[in-house]
Amino acid sequence: MKPLRYFKLIVTVFLIVSMLNQICFAENDSKSYSDLLKEAIRKAGMYRSGFKLLSQVPVMGRDWEGTAPPEYIRFVDGLDEKEAVPFLLYVIKNGPDWPTDEFKGYNSRLAPHIARCYAVLCLASTNDSQAYPVLTDLLQNGAYLVDPNIGDEIKKKYDIRKYAAAGLGILADGRAVDLLVTVLDDMNPEVKYQSMFALAKIKDTRAIEPILNASEKYEVDQFSLHSCMKKLTKTKISLAEGFHDKRASISPDFPELGEMKLSEEPYKKIWQHWFKIGKNWTQEKFEEKYGKYTKEKRNHPKHETAIRYERRRIATLGVAALPLIIKKIEQGETDLIPLVSELTDNQINENADVSDVLIWWQTNKNRWTIPFPEPNNVKKSVNSQKIRDD
């Protein structure tokens, strides 16, 4: 019997030691996460007039490029892993568990809230299933959660809802579209901007009209609008060179708009105009570009570089051209499949079969078809508009 008792005792001791090790490791991890957060806040400080103030922390940009969260959406390295989720949820709900004198002076009041802002972005970057409900709740009910003695501009800049909106953009979860659209009417422009960028990142064409309506109804920076619309539609439209100085400029794509000065917010005009005539304009431009592509293939079948160039020019029409491209693929133009992959950020593989593309389109076309308004009195042809203007 003694060997059995010794064995049970050894097993019991082993289990106790294992549990103690797990507790110690958990405490060390928690402490490590806390230290990472403190370090990030300290590094983000800057000196002005002899007082150490916090700048825009985390850094929030207005231009979404690339598929990964860009550098200016600054979460903390090491806090974007699944193991950090319990710590992040605690910080978001309760604030960091730090001594009151951890940060001196002005920062002592603002730093705990900045920690929450970081935690929101870090939680989104973990892509954990708990992130979505937390972020949507914050966006709806987050208020400011800042010391009431801090000025209104600081409150506006560090509105936790702004970071929740950015976090939903990092998640790129289509369920958030309706909520983000409602926030486009928010009185805080910081919240409005980040909701626009999040919608651009999610890429659901239902957001196009609300974004344009918001830009018309409220004071929205035209360059932010331009960035969002480019990201959302993948349409390449521009102004002629020299626009950024004080001279007037013309849009090569929409010359019928005439000369526009920077003070006239031309990018707003261009995107509003594009949405009004986009269905017919895209059809006309598609026929033109597709014609050049097929002509190059027919006349110079060995000029692969030139053929690829003409094919890629079709993609400059953006997501609006997807229905037209799909129709050509259905008719046997399999060389256009890579364009579908490009325009949808690889939702379909560029080497997919025609049947796979068509099945995917039937399932997802509502999300990827731009809801252009009916033309009504809009001219059906860009050329006819030019003739009228002449």
C-alpha positions in Angstrom: 0.0 0.0 0.0 2.9 2.4 0.7 4.0 2.6 -2.9 0.4 3.6 -3.9 0.3 6.3 -1.2 3.6 7.6 -2.3 2.4 7.7 -5.9 -0.7 9.6 -5.0 1.3 12.1 -2.9 3.7 12.6 -5.8 0.8 13.2 -8.2 -0.9 15.6 -5.8 2.4 17.6 -5.3 2.9 17.7 -9.1 -0.6 19.1 -9.7 -0.2 21.7 -7.0 3.2 22.9 -8.4 1.7 23.0 -11.9 -1.2 25.2 -10.7 1.2 27.5 -8.9 3.4 27.8 -12.0 0.3 28.7 -14.1 -0.7 31.3 -11.6 2.8 32.8 -11.5 3.0 32.8 -15.3 -0.4 34.4 -15.6 0.7 37.1 -13.1 3.9 37.6 -15.1 2.0 37.8 -18.4 -0.4 40.3 -16.8 2.4 42.4 -15.5 4.2 42.2 -18.8 1.1 43.4 -20.7 0.7 46.2 -18.2 4.3 47.3 -18.7 3.9 47.2 -22.4 0.9 49.5 -22.1 2.8 51.9 -19.8 5.8 52.0 -22.1 3.6 52.8 -25.1 2.0 55.7 -23.4 5.3 57.1 -22.1 6.9 56.8 -25.6 3.9 58.7 -27.1 4.5 61.8 -24.9 6.0 65.0 -26.2 7.3 68.2 -24.7 5.6 71.5 -25.4 6.4 74.7 -23.6 8.1 72.8 -20.8 5.0 70.6 -20.1 4.9 67.0 -21.1 1.6 66.4 -22.9 0.2 63.5 -24.8 -0.2 63.9 -28.6 -2.8 62.0 -30.6 -2.4 58.6 -28.9 -2.8 56.1 -30.4 -2.0 57.8 -33.7 -5.1 57.8 -35.9 -4.7 58.4 -39.6 -7.2 59.3 -42.4 -6.0 57.2 -45.2 -6.6 53.4 -45.4 -4.1 51.6 -47.6 -3.1 48.0 -47.6 -4.9 45.0 -46.1 -3.2 45.0 -42.7 -3.8 47.7 -40.0 -1.5 50.5 -41.2 1.2 52.0 -39.0 -0.8 55.1 -38.0 -3.5 52.8 -36.4 -1.0 52.3 -33.6 -1.7 49.4 -31.4 0.9 48.0 -29.0 3.2 45.1 -30.2 2.7 42.2 -27.9 -0.8 43.2 -26.9 -2.3 42.1 -30.3 -2.2 38.4 -29.3 -5.1 36.1 -28.1 -3.5 35.6 -24.7 -3.8 39.4 -24.0 -7.6 39.4 -24.5 -8.5 39.1 -20.7 -6.1 41.9 -19.8 -7.5 44.1 -22.6 -11.1 43.5 -21.6 -10.3 44.4 -18.0 -8.6 47.6 -19.0 -11.4 48.6 -21.3 -14.0 48.0 -18.6 -12.2 49.2 -15.5 -9.2 51.2 -16.7 -5.6 50.1 -15.9 -4.8 48.9 -12.4 -2.0 51.4 -11.8 -1.0 53.6 -8.8 -2.3 57.1 -9.0 1.2 58.5 -9.2 2.3 56.4 -12.1 2.1 59.4 -14.4 2.9 62.9 -13.2 0.8 66.0 -13.6 -1.6 66.4 -16.5 -0.9 62.9 -17.7 -2.0 61.3 -14.5 -5.6 62.2 -15.5 -5.4 61.4 -19.2 -3.1 58.3 -19.2 -5.7 55.8 -17.9 -8.1 56.8 -20.6 -5.4 56.6 -23.3 -4.7 53.1 -22.0 -8.3 52.3 -22.8 -7.9 53.7 -26.3 -4.9 51.5 -26.9 -6.7 48.5 -25.4 -9.6 49.0 -27.9 -7.3 48.9 -30.9 -5.3 46.0 -29.5 -8.4 44.0 -28.8 -9.5 44.5 -32.5 -6.1 43.5 -33.7 -6.4 40.1 -31.9 -9.4 39.3 -34.0 -10.9 37.5 -31.0 -14.6 36.7 -31.1 -15.2 38.9 -28.0 -14.0 42.0 -29.8 -17.0 42.6 -32.0 -19.7 42.9 -29.2 -17.4 45.0 -27.1 -16.5 47.4 -29.9 -20.1 47.8 -31.0 -21.2 48.5 -27.4 -18.5 51.1 -27.0 -19.5 52.8 -30.3 -23.1 53.1 -29.1 -22.6 53.7 -25.4 -19.0 54.6 -24.9 -19.5 58.4 -24.3 -16.1 60.0 -23.3 -15.0 58.2 -20.2 -12.6 61.0 -19.5 -12.0 63.2 -16.5 -14.7 66.0 -16.6 -12.0 68.6 -15.9 -10.3 68.0 -19.2 -11.2 70.4 -22.0 -13.8 69.8 -24.7 -11.2 69.5 -27.5 -9.3 66.8 -25.6 -12.6 65.0 -24.9 -13.5 65.1 -28.6 -10.0 63.9 -29.7 -10.0 61.0 -27.2 -13.7 60.0 -27.5 -13.6 56.2 -27.0 -16.2 55.8 -29.8 -13.6 57.0 -32.3 -11.3 54.1 -31.4 -14.2 51.7 -31.3 -15.0 52.7 -34.9 -11.4 52.3 -36.0 -11.4 48.9 -34.3 -14.4 47.8 -36.3 -12.5 48.8 -39.4 -9.6 46.6 -38.3 -12.0 43.7 -37.8 -13.6 44.4 -41.2 -16.7 42.6 -40.0 -19.7 43.2 -42.4 -22.2 43.1 -39.5 -21.0 46.5 -38.4 -22.0 48.3 -41.6 -25.5 49.5 -40.4 -24.2 50.8 -37.1 -21.2 52.6 -38.7 -23.6 54.3 -41.2 -25.7 55.7 -38.4 -22.6 57.1 -36.7 -21.9 59.2 -39.9 -24.4 61.6 -38.4 -22.5 62.0 -35.1 -21.7 65.5 -34.0 -18.1 64.6 -33.2 -16.1 64.8 -36.5 -13.5 62.5 -35.1 -16.1 59.7 -34.7 -17.5 60.5 -38.1 -14.1 60.3 -39.9 -13.2 57.0 -38.3 -16.6 55.5 -39.1 -16.0 56.5 -42.8 -12.6 54.8 -42.8 -14.0 51.7 -41.1 -16.7 51.4 -43.8 -14.0 51.8 -46.5 -12.0 49.0 -44.9 -15.1 46.7 -44.7 -15.9 47.3 -48.3 -19.6 47.0 -48.6 -21.1 49.1 -51.4 -24.2 49.9 -49.3 -22.0 52.4 -47.5 -21.2 54.5 -50.6 -24.4 56.6 -50.8 -24.5 57.3 -47.0 -20.8 58.4 -47.1 -21.5 60.8 -50.0 -24.7 62.1 -48.3 -22.7 62.8 -45.1 -20.1 64.7 -47.1 -22.8 66.8 -48.6 -24.7 67.4 -45.3 -21.8 68.0 -43.0 -18.4 69.6 -43.1 -16.2 66.6 -44.2 -12.6 67.0 -45.3 -12.5 66.4 -49.1 -9.2 64.5 -49.0 -10.5 62.1 -46.3 -13.6 61.6 -48.5 -11.3 60.9 -51.5 -9.3 58.4 -49.6 -12.3 56.5 -48.4 -14.0 56.4 -51.8 -10.8 55.2 -53.5 -10.5 52.4 -51.0 -14.2 51.5 -51.1 -14.7 51.6 -54.9 -11.1 51.0 -56.2 -12.1 53.6 -58.9 -9.1 55.6 -60.2 -10.3 59.1 -60.7 -8.1 62.2 -60.4 -7.5 65.8 -61.1 -4.9 67.1 -63.6 -1.4 68.0 -62.4 -1.1 71.3 -60.7 -4.2 70.9 -58.6 -2.5 71.3 -55.3 -1.3 74.8 -56.0 -3.7 77.7 -56.3 -4.5 77.2 -60.0 -7.8 75.8 -61.2 -7.7 72.2 -62.5 -9.9 69.9 -64.6 -10.7 66.3 -64.0 -9.5 64.2 -66.9 -12.3 61.7 -66.3 -15.1 64.3 -66.0 -14.1 67.4 -68.1 -17.7 68.4 -68.2 -17.3 69.7 -64.6 -15.0 72.4 -66.0 -12.2 74.1 -64.0 -12.3 73.8 -60.3 -10.2 75.5 -57.6 -9.0 73.9 -54.5 -11.3 76.1 -52.4 -14.3 74.7 -54.3 -13.6 71.2 -52.9 -13.3 69.5 -56.3 -13.0 66.0 -54.9 -16.4 66.3 -53.3 -17.8 67.4 -56.6 -16.1 64.7 -58.6 -17.4 61.8 -56.4 -20.9 63.2 -56.2 -20.9 63.5 -60.0 -19.4 60.0 -60.4 -22.2 58.5 -58.3 -24.9 60.3 -60.3 -23.7 59.2 -63.7 -21.6 56.2 -62.7 -23.8 53.5 -64.2 -23.7 54.8 -67.7 -20.2 56.3 -67.4 -18.8 52.9 -66.3 -20.6 51.1 -69.1 -19.2 53.5 -71.7 -15.6 53.5 -70.3 -15.7 49.7 -70.0 -16.6 49.2 -73.6 -13.8 51.6 -74.6 -11.2 49.9 -72.5 -12.4 46.4 -73.2 -12.3 47.2 -76.9 -8.6 48.3 -76.7 -7.8 45.1 -74.7 -9.4 42.7 -77.3 -7.8 44.6 -80.2 -4.4 44.3 -78.6 -5.0 40.5 -78.1 -6.2 40.1 -81.7 -3.5 42.2 -83.4 -0.5 41.4 -81.2 -1.1 38.1 -79.5 2.6 37.7 -78.5 2.8 41.2 -76.9 2.0 39.8 -73.4 3.1 43.0 -71.6 0.9 45.2 -73.7 -2.0 42.9 -73.3 -1.7 42.8 -69.5 -1.5 46.6 -69.5 -4.7 47.0 -71.5 -6.4 44.4 -69.3 -5.4 46.2 -66.1 -6.7 49.5 -67.4 -10.2 47.9 -67.2 -9.6 47.5 -63.4 -9.2 51.3 -63.0 -13.0 51.5 -63.4 -13.2 49.8 -60.0 -15.8 47.7 -58.3 -18.5 49.4 -60.5 -17.2 47.3 -63.5 -17.6 44.0 -61.7 -21.0 43.1 -63.2 -19.7 43.9 -66.7 -16.5 41.8 -66.1 -18.6 38.9 -64.7 -20.8 39.0 -67.8 -17.7 38.7 -70.1 -16.3 35.8 -68.0 -19.7 34.1 -68.3 -19.3 34.4 -72.1 -15.9 32.7 -71.9 -13.4 35.6 -71.3 -11.5 33.7 -68.6 -8.5 36.1 -68.8 -10.6 38.6 -66.9 -10.8 36.4 -63.8 -7.7 38.0 -62.2 -9.5 41.4 -62.4 -12.3 40.0 -60.2 -9.7 38.8 -57.7 -7.9 42.2 -57.7 -11.1 44.3 -57.3 -12.4 42.2 -54.5 -9.1 41.9 -52.5 -8.7 38.2 -53.4 -12.3 37.1 -52.5 -11.9 34.8 -55.4 -8.6 33.2 -56.5 -7.2 34.6 -59.7 -6.8 31.0 -61.0 -10.4 30.1 -60.2 -12.6 28.3 -62.6 -15.5 30.1 -64.4 -18.0 28.1 -62.4 -16.4 29.1 -59.1 -16.5 32.8 -60.1 -20.1 32.6 -61.1 -21.2 30.8 -57.9 -19.3 33.4 -55.8 -20.9 36.2 -57.7 -24.4 34.9 -57.2 -23.8 34.7 -53.5 -22.1 38.0 -53.0 -23.2 40.3 -55.8 -25.5 42.4 -53.5 -22.5 43.4 -51.5 -20.3 44.2 -54.5 -22.8 45.9 -56.9 -22.8 49.6 -56.5 -26.4 51.0 -56.0 -26.2 53.8 -58.5 -29.3 56.0 -58.7 -31.4 55.8 -61.8 -30.1 58.4 -64.4 -33.3 60.5 -64.6 -32.2 63.7 -66.2 -28.5 62.8 -66.1 -26.9 62.6 -69.6 -26.4 59.0 -70.7 -23.1 59.6 -72.3 -20.0 61.6 -71.3 -19.5 62.3 -75.0 -23.0 63.7 -75.4 -22.3 66.0 -72.4 -19.1 67.2 -74.1 -21.0 67.9 -77.3 -23.6 69.9 -75.4 -21.0 71.9 -73.6 -19.2 72.6 -76.9 
